Structures are given as structure tokens and as C-alpha cells.
Amino acid sequence: MASYLAVPLKRTNEVDLVRPLRRFIENTYSSAQPDDYNNALSEFNKLRNSMMTKSVDKHESALEVLYRYYDQLVAIESKLPMAENQIRVQFKWRDAFDKESLFSGKRTLAISSGSYEKVCMLFNIGALQSQIASVQSLESDEGLKMSVKLFQQSAGVFGHLKDIVLSHIQQDPTPDMNPDTLNALSALMLAQAQESFFRKATADRMKEGVIAKVAGQCSDLYADAMKLMQLTSIRDLWPRDWISCVVMKQAAFHGLSEYYQSCVCKQSKSYGEEIARLKHAKELMQAAQNRGGNTFCFKTDIARIERCLEDAVKDNNFIYHDKIPDVKSLNPVGKAPVAKALPLNSTMSERFTDLFEKLVPLEVHNALMAFENRKAEIINLEVSRLRDATQLMNSILASLNLPASIEDLSGTKVPESLLEKAQKMKDEGGIQFLDKLMQELPSLLTRNREILDESWKMLDEEEASDKQLREQFKEKWTRTPSQNLTEPMRAEGNKYRGILDAATQADAIVQQKYATHKKAFDILSKPQSEIENCLPSANPTAAIQNTPCVQELRKLMEEVETIKAERDTIEHEIKEAKFDMSSKFLSALAEDGAINEESLSQDQLNSVYMPLREQVSSSLSRQEALLGKIQSNNTEFCKAKQSNQAAAEREKVLSELAAGYDMYMELKSNLMEGTKFYNDLTPLLVKFQSKVSDFCFARKTEKDELMSDLQKSIANQPAQAPPQTPQYQQTGSADQKAAPPRPPRISNTPSSSSQPATSTAGQSSSAPQRPVPTPRRAPPPRPTQPPTTQPAPTGAANPPSYGSTSQPQGGAASAPSAPQQQHQPHQPQQQNYNPYGAPDHSPGYPSQYGGGFPMPMPMGYNPYMNYTQPQNPYGQPPGYPGYGGMPPHGYPQPTGYPYPQAPGYPQQTPYPQQGYPQQQWR
């Protein structure tokens, strides 16, 4: 009985998922190693290919493959977003109901969107569920249960798709993904699930009242599906027998509902109502049979209803005599809606494991990146405060020539602190190391600028190409404009360009500082003996070596070193602070569906960095007090030795060398940071270039496909009607198109032939009549062999006009088998009516058989129309008096017409074989 309808599958093409996903992981997740995901990417790609091949198997194992692939798509949706401006993977799917006609082609839609792939997979899941449910064994309890389950799941899938499809596909979908189509499919699957429940109820021998209600609900559901499927927008989409099958089942289950309710009436001894319901059931079943045609699958049920009706009527007539009520007065049968659309589970596969479990969702990743930026700002701010304060303290001490001035009281030796600085500078590479770093910076900057410029050039070329094609094809160029897609990439490129411009300015400042202190760098890079020679000599000042101000300055210098050591520790703690923000962001995303990154980040950063900030502030305040004490004690020290001019000059040089050392350490740090910055920026720019290259390649592929589709559509467009041909260019001249002249009346003058006139001649002697036009006939056949022509008769110098009764000389031709006779100089019998009405040597026809083939007769003119008995068009040659001018066996039929028929030549019937002219045509 059951004849379920299964939804066809959408079809797709293979795509490469490995390369674009790997590149996105490499470019986006800086902490992830792309090689760690090679197996996951390969497995994901194999899973999609398996989905394509397994979809044709109508088995639960194939459904499991589709479940796993769909679950994986949902799992990576937040981690690896496939979209036009993210991971560009173009998914091309064909309409499930596409019949692919010769003129309309294929109905396909290709979009670079993971959401589009997801909804297409949902459609195929619902379709495969319907296919597996339709092939279940309905004779077993397990088969019925599986059919009910799958049809309900399929109804839920199509119902869910109806609600989300337009939000996931940001353009017009194919007809199978139209919300009206999906709504109709959901209603159809629900009706078929109710039908499976009906079969389960009948198999379990439930009470007739329950079965009647289940059947009634089934009829209502099929009625709903029928209304939705017959909407104007989708009516022509369905396969040929679908609507007829649904209409048939709606009437059939209504009839079954009435039948089972009649069984309830029989049990309650309401025999009249039983008969009324059986009659109604029979009518409904017959209507279903008429509507369904070949799809009707209730032959057993209609036979059972007819038997029950016959028995009930017989019993009522002989036994019960119960009154049969009108069907309209009967109470309607109740409904039992047992089937319902099942909602989608969070994961459709029971054995699903995320292949990219280690990757956090992109929203969490972005929150982590934002947190790292906030953290970096705090670190840079506090470290800069410490370093700026230290640099200020060093510059003040260098201007005071401390601690060198309190160490060099002899005036001849190099201060110990200066020797330590010189040795440390040599250990760091000296001026040669600075020169090497200074030479490398321009090349690194140039390399990064070239990468960025090349990326920008590719974006400009792609956008120019898109604008050109959009201007060329207008509204037919339907893909997203490049400027809408490249806005994030251009913003990223502008950010990199601003970074390079700022780095260029910083490099110029570094070069300026290097030029200012180059002399001090050269001196400090020399051996100790050469450094002593570079210092001017001074008189000894040993007398002030143990004064209170000198001793105080030495204590203050020790405090300076202590502050520097504390700052190194604080800076290390600031840089090495640890946070576990990933778990906090994941929890917030799971609970609220969104992440308030600013609030969560501020709380964590303040809890860790607030004590360190207080330590930085305390160090800065201590430095300010310490520098005040140093300056006051140094003023007393300078007063004690101001009388020594040579000592002042020597102290100036020592001060420049001390400042040179500090500048060397600063420039070395700056140049190393700059080199590291450029080297770190290069892979970022290379990733940016790769992203731009992939984008341009994907756009080129999309452009080629769209161009191909446009070419096919243009080629398949029907040609426009040509302009009307001018009058002078139309076929034939004006003279040929002019109406032919009216033929003259046929002459009735009696012939002067020496032989008596035939009956045909007697007929032609009647009053002249105008020939009546008849449908065209085939032209009279010409003899296969040319007859012997005779010289023109005497007195025939002027040929007769069109339509005259004169017979052309070539008209005496007879059958090749007839004996040739010598004609007399003048034959009156040859004055009979000439059907061709043309003289010898007619214009436009070659001259053969003694005279040209006659001109074609005018359109619609038939010279034989006025005669009840046909004439011999060739006249009556002599030699056969016993046969009325005919050979004994008639003329042989010619085998073919030697010339093509001129347009407008009247059609004529062939001549009779025998009895001419004594017999009429048969």
C-alpha cells in the first residue's frame, strides 16, 4: 500500500580544503604550528569526499558520514570561518530538482561561504533520511519504527532550514532552497511519518477508533502538503507524479478513516451509519483512484471496502432495516496527531570528535589578541617609565661626570668606572657592531616595503579588473564588488605602512645620535693606553679625596646602582606576568554567547599589574630625591676644585666619554630592537602577501567561472528577429510579383478537320466559360523521349497569344512506342485547347523538342476545370482512328520531370492510363 516520496539529493563538486585552511591557521593563529594540523586537515578533506560518495547509499552508515561532516562544519564555524573575506573556498551545489534541459541548462549556485555549505548539507541530510525511510521494510516492527523516526527527523531538518536559509545565503537561493519549497517538503515528510504511524497501528491491530483518527490526521497532513506544493512559485518544481500522489493519498486516507469509523459503527450496531460511511469511503477511494492514476496503491483497501459495503447493505435490507443517514449529517471523525517534526540535536553524530579541538574559536582568539594588546600597552608604559627615568638619571650623572670625577683625583690615570664601561663596550662588539647594524637596517626596511608594495599592487589590479567587468556587463556581473571585500585587507595594509613610516623616522633619529657620539665610540673602543693618551692631563687633587662631600657622593652612587638593579627586577616581573584568559573567555562565550573582553581583561590586568605599578612609582620618587642630594653634594665638590683649569677640561672629556657609553648602550638596544622588528615584520608581511595572493587567485577563479556562465547564457539566448526586408530586396522582381493577366476566353470556333469531331470536341463547342480556379495539381508529365518535330505549318508565322487555341508544334508528341506519322502541312485538329497557353520558344525555358517548354500558368488557374471529361493536352495525332487518337494501350507514364518545377506552377493530377477519353476518371 505504501508508496513514499523520497527527496532527491543535491550534488556538488570536489574542493580543496587543506591549502586554504592551513594558510589561515598559519596567518591567524600565531601560537599554533600549522604542521600540527596536517592530519586534521587531511581527515577533514577526506570526510567531505566521503560525504559525496556515500550519499548514494541508502543506508544508515551513509547517514552517519553526513552527520560527522555536518558536525565538523558546525565545530569549525567559529574557528575557521569560510567566507569571501576570510577563508575563500567556493562551494558549488546543484538544485536537487534540476531536470537540466537543453535550453535552460543546470541550476547551480556557487558561494564562498561555510554557511552555504552547512545548509546544503542539512538539505542532503533531510533528503537522505527520507530516502532511507522510504526503503524500510514495512512488514517488520523495526522497519516501521525506523521509517517513523527518519521521516520525523527529515521534517524537522526541512523545517529548520526554512527558518535559517535566507540568513545563511545572502543572495537568491536555488528553487530547492526556497523557503516555500522547504516548508512544503517539511509538511510532506510529516504526512509520511503519520502514514507510517498508521501502518504501525494497523500492524499492531489497534482499535478501529484509534486507527480511524490516525488516518484522519494523515489525510489532513497530506491536504496541508498538497496546498503548499501547489503554490504558484513552486508548482512546476516537483517531479511529475508527486502532486498526483499527494492528492491521491489525501482522498485515500480520508476514505480509510471513514472505513475504520464504519467498523466502530458496526460494533455499536449503528448499521445505517455504517453503510453511509462505507458509501462515503468508497466514493473517496474511487476519487483517489481517479486522481492518482498509476500512483494509486490502495487496491486491496478499496476491494475490502466494497465487500464490506455489499455485506452491510445485504444485512440491513434483510435483517436490520436501519435508516441510512445523510453523510453530511454524520459527526466528523476525530484526529490523532501522533507524528511531529523532531528538532535538531546539538551534535547529530553520536561518535563525533572535533578534529580541531586545540584551536579556540575565532571570537576567543580575537579576545585573546585584544587582551595581549592591552597587556603589551601596560608593559610598554611601565617599562618606558623605568627606562626613561634611568636614562634621565644617567644623563644627569654624565653631565656631572659622576662617578668618574670622584675616582680620578690623581689627574693621570683613567677612572676605573670608565675603564669598566670601555671594556663592557668592547665585549658588546664595539663600534664595529654598531656599524654592522646601521648597514643592515636600510636593506631590511627596503625588503619589507617591496613586499607591501607588491601586495598593494595586486589588490589594485584585481579591483581595476572587477570595475572594468562590472562596467562592461552591468547588472549581469553579480559577484560582490572588490572594494567591499578588500576593505579589511587594505586597512591591514595601511596599518603596516604606518608602522614602516614610523620605523623610518625612528631610524633617522638613531642615525643622528650615532653621528653625534661617534667620536666617543671610537675612543672607548681603543685599548687602555690609547684611552689615556686621549685624555688631557691635570694637576693632582688628592687633597680633597677624603672630604665629606666626596664621601657622600660615593654613598649616593651606590644607591644609584641599587635603584638600577631594582628596576631590572621590576621590569622582568612586568614582562613575565602570566595569565589564563583562554578558559575565562571560553566560559563567558558558553554562558552568554558573547565575550565582554574589556571588562574581563581589565579585571585580570589590574589584579596583577597594580602592585608592580606601585613599585615603579616608588622607584621614580626615590630617584627624584636621590638626584637632588647628588646635585647639592656635587656643587660643593666642584667649588673645592674650581681653581684647577686643566682638571675642568679633563673632566669635560671624561663626561663626554661617559655619555658616549650610555648612548652606545642605548643605540645598540635600539638597533637590535629595530633589526628584530624588521625581521619579525617580514613574515607578517609575507603572510599578508599570501593572503592577498590567495584572495586574488580565488577572485580570478570566480571571475573565470562567472565569465563562462555569462558566455553560455549569452550563447543560449534566442536570436532577435531580423529587421523587415525592404521591398526591393524581397525574392523576385516586382514584375514577377504582379498578378498574372486574366487568360482569354476559350475559342468555340468549329474545327475544319477532315475527320469528324469527337465527343470532346462537342463539349468544347458550348458557350465560352471562364475557368474556375482549383487547388494546385502536379504538372503534366513530359515524355521520356522527345517526339519527332515537324516543320511549322504554312501561315503560322505569328505565334498565338497566351491562352489561344493554337497547339504548339511540339504538342503532337506521343508515347515513344507509338508509330511516328507524317503530319500534313495543316492539321485542323491541332487547334484544340492548349492547356499550357504558350507559343513555341517560350521565354525563360530552354528550347527542346522543337519548341521551348511552355511558360508556367498563373497561380490558382486550372484549364481543365470546365470540362467534365479531360482532354488530351497533346491534341489528336493521326494514325489511330480506332482509338480516338490514343495508342491502343494508352500513353506510358513518364518516370520523372526533367526540370525543377517553377514556383507558382499549378498542381495537376496525372493522366489516366486507359479508356481516355471514352471513360471518366475513377
FIDRENGU-690155 format. One record per residue (C-alpha): x, y, z. Coordinates in steps of 0.02 Angstrom, whole numbers, padded with zeros to 5 digits, always signed. Layout:
<rs>
XYZ ...
</rs>
This chain:
<rs>
+00000+00000+00000 +00137+00121+00047 +00214+00224-00090 +00329+00351-00007 +00406+00501-00094 +00593+00524-00067 +00679+00691-00089 +00824+00689-00214 +00998+00742-00158 +01090+00899-00204 +01252+00868-00297 +01418+00958-00278 +01596+00959-00341 +01760+00919-00254 +01854+01062-00173 +02024+01077-00090 +02003+01118+00094 +02182+01083+00151 +02277+01227+00073 +02163+01374+00119 +02130+01311+00296 +02314+01280+00330 +02360+01452+00267 +02229+01532+00377 +02293+01440+00530 +02469+01495+00488 +02420+01676+00463 +02293+01697+00603 +02339+01582+00748 +02513+01643+00788 +02536+01521+00932 +02484+01369+00828 +02601+01265+00722 +02521+01227+00553 +02613+01061+00540 +02522+01001+00695 +02358+01009+00598 +02411+00918+00440 +02322+00758+00490 +02166+00850+00544 +02157+00948+00381 +02183+00791+00277 +02049+00698+00376 +01927+00841+00355 +01955+00843+00167 +01930+00653+00158 +01771+00671+00259 +01696+00787+00128 +01745+00671-00014 +01667+00525+00080 +01509+00627+00102 +01497+00646-00087 +01522+00461-00124 +01422+00387+00021 +01268+00494-00011 +01208+00374-00144 +01198+00230-00019 +01025+00218+00058 +01091+00153+00223 +01117+00222+00398 +01306+00209+00380 +01297+00338+00239 +01191+00449+00350 +01324+00438+00486 +01455+00507+00365 +01344+00656+00327 +01314+00682+00513 +01501+00687+00550 +01540+00808+00411 +01398+00923+00462 +01452+00920+00645 +01630+00961+00593 +01567+01109+00490 +01474+01174+00642 +01627+01146+00754 +01747+01245+00644 +01622+01381+00603 +01687+01488+00745 +01869+01436+00723 +01898+01432+00536 +01768+01549+00459 +01746+01511+00274 +01685+01670+00191 +01732+01786+00048 +01837+01897+00161 +01907+01757+00271 +01943+01583+00203 +01890+01584+00021 +01828+01410-00026 +01696+01411-00161 +01561+01279-00136 +01456+01242-00290 +01292+01147-00268 +01163+01097-00397 +00975+01108-00374 +00905+00942-00311 +00754+00950-00428 +00851+01013-00580 +00799+00920-00737 +00940+01000-00839 +00851+01037-01001 +00946+01079-01159 +00892+01260-01160 +00888+01306-00976 +01049+01215-00928 +01094+01171-00749 +01027+01263-00597 +01180+01286-00488 +01239+01411-00360 +01420+01437-00305 +01460+01540-00149 +01619+01557-00046 +01531+01528+00118 +01538+01394+00251 +01359+01436+00300 +01302+01393+00123 +01393+01227+00134 +01310+01194+00301 +01131+01225+00241 +01161+01119+00085 +01224+00979+00196 +01068+00995+00303 +00961+00979+00146 +01053+00821+00095 +01035+00750+00270 +00847+00776+00264 +00840+00705+00087 +00942+00550+00132 +00835+00523+00286 +00681+00521+00175 +00764+00400+00054 +00815+00279+00190 +00643+00290+00271 +00558+00254+00104 +00652+00089+00079 +00624+00019+00253 +00536-00147+00267 +00360-00104+00321 +00322-00284+00363 +00433-00280+00517 +00411-00181+00676 +00590-00116+00671 +00569-00055+00492 +00411+00040+00538 +00494+00119+00689 +00644+00172+00585 +00532+00243+00450 +00434+00346+00578 +00593+00409+00659 +00679+00460+00497 +00527+00545+00422 +00503+00647+00582 +00688+00694+00582 +00678+00742+00399 +00526+00851+00433 +00624+00937+00573 +00775+00965+00460 +00674+01046+00321 +00575+01148+00446 +00737+01212+00525 +00807+01251+00353 +00654+01353+00309 +00690+01469+00456 +00877+01495+00428 +00910+01477+00242 +00890+01660+00194 +01002+01719+00336 +01138+01596+00286 +01130+01629+00097 +01149+01814+00064 +01077+01801-00112 +00935+01717-00205 +00944+01528-00173 +00909+01390-00298 +00724+01339-00307 +00751+01186-00196 +00814+01300-00055 +00669+01421-00070 +00577+01436+00098 +00413+01388+00013 +00493+01230-00055 +00568+01184+00113 +00402+01216+00201 +00313+01101+00077 +00445+00965+00100 +00431+00976+00289 +00242+00957+00277 +00260+00809+00158 +00385+00719+00271 +00271+00746+00421 +00123+00673+00324 +00227+00521+00277 +00280+00500+00459 +00095+00499+00507 +00065+00371+00370 +00200+00259+00446 +00113+00277+00614 -00048+00222+00528 +00036+00067+00460 +00110+00031+00632 -00064+00047+00709 -00142-00071+00583 +00000-00195+00603 -00020-00192+00792 -00209-00217+00772 -00256-00067+00873 -00438-00021+00899 -00531+00037+00744 -00574+00202+00825 -00390+00243+00854 -00342+00191+00678 -00482+00299+00607 -00415+00451+00699 -00237+00417+00643 -00296+00400+00462 -00398+00560+00477 -00246+00657+00538 -00145+00581+00397 -00272+00646+00270 -00264+00820+00347 -00074+00822+00340 -00075+00769+00158 -00202+00907+00125 -00082+01033+00203 +00061+00967+00099 -00047+00973-00058 -00089+01157-00030 +00094+01204-00002 +00156+01104-00151 +00030+01186-00268 +00091+01363-00236 +00120+01453-00399 +00303+01488-00361 +00350+01304-00339 +00213+01204-00426 +00321+01165-00579 +00469+01112-00474 +00409+00941-00419 +00431+00778-00513 +00284+00735-00625 +00193+00612-00511 +00219+00696-00342 +00066+00808-00336 -00048+00672-00404 +00019+00551-00272 -00010+00676-00131 -00185+00717-00193 -00223+00532-00208 -00164+00494-00030 -00264+00638+00043 -00425+00563-00025 -00373+00384+00010 -00336+00412+00195 -00497+00509+00213 -00584+00355+00143 -00488+00239+00261 -00535+00349+00407 -00718+00330+00359 -00696+00143+00336 -00622+00113+00508 -00754+00225+00585 -00885+00117+00499 -00812-00031+00591 -00841+00064+00754 -01022+00094+00699 -01045-00089+00664 -00983-00134+00837 -01106-00009+00912 -01245-00081+00799 -01269+00083+00706 -01296-00008+00541 -01366+00139+00445 -01218+00249+00491 -01102+00106+00447 -01175+00097+00271 -01167+00286+00250 -00984+00290+00300 -00942+00142+00189 -01026+00226+00041 -00928+00385+00076 -00767+00284+00095 -00799+00200-00073 -00829+00368-00157 -00669+00438-00082 -00570+00286-00136 -00636+00298-00312 -00591+00483-00315 -00417+00438-00253 -00402+00308-00391 -00453+00434-00522 -00334+00566-00456 -00185+00453-00430 -00189+00354-00590 -00035+00244-00593 +00015+00302-00419 -00140+00227-00337 -00083+00099-00209 -00242+00057-00112 -00318-00076-00223 -00332-00202-00080 -00417-00074+00031 -00545-00021-00099 -00590-00203-00131 -00612-00232+00057 -00723-00078+00071 -00832-00136-00074 -00854-00308+00004 -00898-00234+00174 -01022-00114+00093 -01106-00255-00002 -01121-00362+00154 -01183-00217+00260 -01316-00169+00133 -01375-00350+00118 -01385-00373+00306 -01476-00209+00329 -01602-00247+00192 -01644-00420+00257 -01616-00405+00444 -01592-00234+00522 -01687-00112+00409 -01593+00032+00489 -01615+00204+00414 -01464+00264+00316 -01423+00444+00365 -01353+00577+00251 -01163+00586+00252 -01169+00772+00290 -01264+00739+00450 -01133+00621+00520 -01013+00677+00655 -00836+00705+00590 -00704+00577+00634 -00582+00635+00766 -00396+00665+00736 -00244+00588+00819 -00086+00691+00779 +00048+00568+00833 +00186+00623+00710 +00286+00780+00745 +00441+00860+00672 +00593+00822+00781 +00712+00965+00822 +00896+00957+00776 +01019+00894+00906 +01173+00996+00951 +01279+00857+00876 +01198+00740+00750 +01333+00605+00760 +01350+00507+00922 +01535+00471+00889 +01588+00647+00839 +01757+00715+00892 +01818+00887+00840 +01972+00872+00728 +02024+01050+00775 +01993+01039+00961 +02155+01130+01005 +02103+01284+00909 +01999+01408+01007 +01851+01493+00925 +01899+01644+00823 +01800+01757+00940 +01900+01691+01087 +02059+01709+00985 +02017+01890+00945 +01979+01921+01129 +02148+01846+01175 +02233+01956+01046 +02144+02109+01117 +02198+02057+01291 +02377+02037+01233 +02370+02211+01159 +02308+02283+01323 +02443+02187+01415 +02576+02249+01294 +02518+02428+01319 +02538+02413+01507 +02707+02330+01490 +02771+02460+01368 +02706+02601+01475 +02783+02541+01638 +02947+02485+01560 +02959+02651+01469 +02934+02743+01633 +03075+02644+01712 +03193+02661+01564 +03158+02845+01540 +03193+02878+01724 +03354+02777+01715 +03408+02867+01557 +03371+03035+01639 +03474+02985+01791 +03619+02928+01682 +03617+03088+01582 +03619+03194+01739 +03761+03092+01813 +03856+03103+01648 +03836+03292+01645 +03908+03295+01822 +04045+03173+01770 +03995+03055+01907 +04059+02939+01967 +04216+02968+01862 +04255+03137+01941 +04269+03066+02117 +04375+02919+02055 +04503+03020+01952 +04579+03131+02086 +04759+03094+02033 +04737+03178+01863 +04842+03049+01766 +04751+02881+01769 +04592+02832+01680 +04448+02817+01804 +04405+02640+01849 +04220+02663+01805 +04268+02724+01632 +04382+02575+01603 +04240+02459+01652 +04125+02545+01530 +04254+02536+01392 +04282+02351+01424 +04096+02315+01426 +04077+02411+01264 +04214+02307+01184 +04131+02149+01245 +03970+02205+01160 +04061+02220+00993 +04118+02400+00998 +04086+02524+00861 +04105+02389+00728 +03947+02304+00790 +03852+02468+00782 +03913+02497+00605 +03854+02324+00552 +03680+02352+00625 +03671+02525+00545 +03708+02449+00374 +03578+02311+00390 +03430+02422+00435 +03404+02504+00263 +03404+02336+00172 +03278+02263+00295 +03166+02415+00276 +03177+02406+00085 +03131+02222+00084 +02976+02250+00190 +02921+02397+00085 +02938+02295-00075 +02828+02155-00003 +02696+02280+00050 +02700+02373-00116 +02682+02211-00213 +02531+02161-00108 +02453+02331-00136 +02483+02318-00322 +02390+02150-00330 +02241+02224-00239 +02236+02374-00356 +02246+02265-00512 +02108+02148-00451 +01994+02294-00408 +02027+02377-00576 +01984+02215-00666 +01823+02196-00567 +01770+02375-00603 +01804+02353-00788 +01699+02194-00800 +01561+02271-00694 +01551+02419-00812 +01551+02301-00960 +01418+02177-00901 +01316+02296-00791 +01188+02202-00684 +01242+02032-00754 +01404+02046-00655 +01328+01982-00494 +01478+01945-00384 +01523+02051-00233 +01621+02210-00278 +01806+02201-00237 +01805+02360-00134 +01682+02280-00012 +01793+02128+00011 +01964+02212+00013 +01921+02342+00145 +01990+02238+00291 +02147+02194+00192 +02176+02374+00141 +02154+02427+00322 +02283+02298+00373 +02400+02357+00235 +02381+02539+00291 +02423+02485+00467 +02584+02403+00406 +02625+02556+00301 +02604+02669+00453 +02717+02555+00554 +02852+02564+00420 +02838+02754+00410 +02859+02768+00599 +03007+02649+00594 +03088+02755+00458 +03077+02910+00569 +03150+02814+00716 +03294+02755+00607 +03333+02934+00561 +03342+02983+00745 +03458+02837+00780 +03573+02889+00638 +03578+03067+00706 +03627+03008+00880 +03758+02893+00807 +03839+03037+00712 +03840+03148+00869 +03929+03021+00981 +04038+02932+00852 +04199+03011+00921 +04165+02945+01096 +04127+02772+01022 +04295+02771+00935 +04391+02818+01096 +04303+02689+01205 +04336+02553+01075 +04527+02580+01090 +04646+02493+01213 +04676+02569+01386 +04843+02651+01340 +04765+02743+01193 +04619+02799+01300 +04745+02877+01424 +04829+02970+01282 +04661+03041+01226 +04628+03116+01399 +04705+03286+01441 +04819+03286+01597 +04777+03384+01756 +04861+03431+01920 +04828+03310+02062 +04682+03348+02176 +04716+03219+02310 +04689+03346+02448 +04500+03338+02426 +04492+03149+02410 +04428+03119+02588 +04318+03272+02609 +04137+03244+02671 +04060+03292+02504 +04164+03161+02411 +04119+03025+02534 +03934+03072+02521 +03942+03067+02332 +04014+02891+02340 +03869+02833+02450 +03744+02913+02332 +03825+02823+02184 +03798+02658+02273 +03613+02700+02294 +03605+02738+02109 +03668+02564+02069 +03543+02490+02192 +03398+02579+02106 +03456+02517+01937 +03462+02338+01999 +03286+02353+02074 +03220+02420+01910 +03291+02273+01815 +03196+02157+01931 +03034+02255+01916 +03048+02258+01725 +03073+02070+01722 +02919+02040+01831 +02815+02153+01721 +02865+02061+01563 +02847+01886+01634 +02675+01905+01713 +02564+01753+01671 +02377+01749+01635 +02250+01611+01595 +02123+01707+01493 +02076+01571+01369 +01972+01472+01494 +01887+01632+01556 +01840+01687+01380 +01777+01512+01334 +01668+01507+01490 +01597+01678+01452 +01561+01628+01271 +01473+01468+01326 +01368+01556+01458 +01321+01719+01373 +01353+01682+01189 +01469+01833+01183 +01629+01894+01266 +01645+02058+01360 +01831+02064+01330 +01862+02238+01401 +01785+02202+01570 +01868+02032+01592 +02037+02096+01533 +02038+02249+01644 +01997+02146+01799 +02139+02024+01769 +02267+02155+01719 +02232+02265+01868 +02246+02120+01989 +02421+02077+01926 +02497+02243+01873 +02433+02358+02009 +02570+02309+02136 +02704+02322+02002 +02643+02494+01952 +02658+02550+02132 +02837+02488+02136 +02878+02587+01979 +02804+02745+02052 +02902+02720+02214 +03064+02698+02117 +03034+02858+02021 +03002+02958+02179 +03160+02889+02260 +03261+02937+02107 +03199+03115+02113 +03256+03134+02295 +03421+03048+02259 +03464+03162+02113 +03432+03315+02223 +03559+03256+02351 +03685+03213+02214 +03673+03385+02137 +03696+03477+02303 +03850+03374+02353 +03923+03387+02180 +03909+03578+02191 +04019+03578+02348 +04142+03460+02263 +04156+03575+02111 +04190+03727+02221 +04334+03636+02301 +04422+03603+02133 +04365+03751+02027 +04536+03835+02037 +04613+03694+01929 +04578+03738+01742 +04662+03582+01672 +04557+03472+01785 +04398+03553+01716 +04450+03514+01537 +04492+03335+01583 +04326+03316+01673 +04234+03377+01517 +04313+03241+01411 +04276+03108+01540 +04096+03169+01545 +04081+03152+01354 +04152+02975+01361 +04030+02926+01498 +03886+02997+01395 +03955+02906+01243 +03948+02741+01335 +03768+02770+01387 +03724+02819+01208 +03814+02664+01142 +03709+02551+01251 +03551+02645+01201 +03590+02638+01014 +03640+02456+01025 +03475+02415+01107 +03378+02521+00981 +03466+02446+00831 +03444+02268+00892 +03261+02301+00927 +03244+02381+00755 +03327+02231+00671 +03216+02112+00767 +03065+02219+00725 +03101+02214+00538 +03138+02027+00542 +02976+01994+00637 +02879+02108+00522 +02939+02018+00366 +02844+01854+00398 +02688+01955+00442 +02702+02048+00277 +02735+01884+00186 +02576+01812+00264 +02484+01968+00214 +02551+01949+00038 +02498+01766+00035 +02325+01814+00095 +02312+01944-00042 +02379+01821-00170 +02253+01688-00118 +02114+01816-00123 +02162+01873-00297 +02180+01693-00357 +02009+01647-00287 +01933+01803-00365 +02014+01758-00532 +01941+01582-00522 +01771+01655-00477 +01787+01778-00620 +01829+01641-00745 +01679+01536-00689 +01562+01685-00697 +01629+01732-00868 +01599+01553-00927 +01421+01557-00862 +01390+01725-00944 +01458+01661-01109 +01343+01509-01100 +01193+01616-01057 +01232+01736-01198 +01256+01591-01320 +01090+01513-01265 +00991+01673-01284 +00869+01664-01432 +00921+01770-01579 +00823+01928-01606 +00705+01937-01753 +00791+02012-01907 +00727+02180-01971 +00594+02176-02104 +00667+02152-02276 +00644+02306-02388 +00526+02288-02534 +00663+02296-02663 +00765+02158-02577 +00625+02031-02569 +00635+01873-02675 +00580+01901-02855 +00556+02062-02951 +00406+02173-02948 +00355+02106-03117 +00355+01928-03051 +00251+01975-02900 +00122+02064-03004 -00041+01970-03028 -00041+01871-03193 -00156+01933-03330 -00328+01853-03346 -00323+01714-03477 -00430+01745-03632 -00592+01651-03661 -00576+01485-03749 -00623+01490-03932 -00780+01392-03986 -00748+01400-04174 -00783+01229-04252 -00631+01139-04313 -00608+01116-04501 -00528+00946-04479 -00556+00818-04613 -00603+00693-04478 -00768+00701-04385 -00769+00791-04216 -00755+00685-04060 -00869+00694-03912 -00739+00801-03825 -00746+00924-03968 -00933+00926-03949 -00917+00975-03768 -00796+01114-03807 -00919+01191-03928 -01030+01253-03790 -01040+01434-03734 -00872+01502-03681 -00841+01496-03494 -00707+01565-03380 -00603+01427-03298 -00642+01406-03113 -00483+01406-03002 -00449+01243-02913 -00313+01184-02794 -00146+01164-02875 -00106+00999-02956 +00053+00920-03013 +00112+00973-03187 +00079+00851-03330 +00222+00732-03351 +00330+00751-03503 +00377+00607-03618 +00536+00516-03577 +00593+00532-03759 +00572+00686-03868 +00448+00665-04011 +00490+00695-04190 +00453+00877-04228 +00378+00936-04391 +00407+01100-04479 +00289+01240-04437 +00131+01241-04545 +00106+01366-04680 +00030+01527-04623 +00088+01511-04442 +00221+01645-04447 +00145+01739-04299 +00134+01632-04141 -00033+01636-04049 -00050+01736-03887 -00065+01664-03710 -00223+01563-03692 -00258+01542-03879 -00323+01379-03951 -00172+01352-04062 -00072+01197-04023 +00118+01216-04016 +00213+01110-04138 +00293+01012-04001 +00122+00966-03930 +00099+00819-04051 +00218+00712-03953 +00150+00542-03905 +00213+00389-03816 +00382+00325-03876 +00302+00162-03929 +00176+00244-04046 +00221+00235-04232 +00281+00401-04296 +00162+00481-04426 +00197+00615-04552 +00089+00768-04515 +00004+00863-04652 +00053+01043-04680 -00103+01098-04591 -00199+00996-04461 -00361+01074-04404 -00375+00951-04257 -00222+01033-04178 -00325+01190-04148 -00397+01111-03989 -00372+01198-03820 -00189+01209-03768 -00175+01186-03580 -00008+01275-03573 -00071+01428-03670 +00103+01474-03730 +00185+01480-03901 +00343+01395-03958 +00507+01457-03890 +00428+01519-03727 +00543+01641-03635 +00644+01576-03488 +00639+01392-03538 +00763+01300-03648 +00706+01260-03822 +00682+01072-03836 +00578+00952-03936 +00551+01078-04075 +00494+01222-03962 +00528+01286-03784 +00438+01217-03634 +00285+01325-03605 +00276+01464-03476 +00202+01420-03305 +00017+01453-03288 -00047+01587-03170 -00074+01545-02984 -00239+01459-02950 -00284+01438-03134 -00331+01263-03193 -00376+01248-03378 -00461+01078-03350 -00589+01141-03228 -00727+01175-03358 -00728+01001-03430 -00820+00854-03362 -00709+00737-03462 -00524+00776-03477 -00449+00824-03643 -00292+00760-03723 -00169+00902-03697 -00063+00846-03841 -00202+00854-03971 -00255+00704-04077 -00114+00642-04186 -00163+00545-04340 -00137+00361-04362 -00254+00289-04227 -00431+00317-04287 -00498+00167-04197 -00443+00228-04028 -00494+00411-04033 -00315+00472-04061 -00242+00365-03919 -00120+00221-03934 -00202+00051-03908 -00133+00035-03734 -00134+00217-03684 +00013+00330-03653 +00153+00263-03544 +00181+00357-03382 +00341+00461-03383 +00469+00420-03250 +00515+00594-03200 +00508+00776-03231 +00670+00833-03313 +00663+01012-03245 +00634+01085-03074 +00459+01150-03050 +00447+01339-03057 +00366+01424-02908 +00184+01452-02930 +00159+01313-03055 -00016+01239-03036 -00028+01065-02968 -00113+00938-03082 -00162+00758-03066 -00081+00628-03178 -00173+00570-03332 -00271+00406-03336 -00194+00251-03408 -00334+00179-03516 -00504+00222-03588 -00459+00400-03625 -00566+00494-03675 -00712+00372-03675 -00704+00336-03486 -00718+00451-03338 -00578+00459-03209 -00600+00338-03069 
</rs>
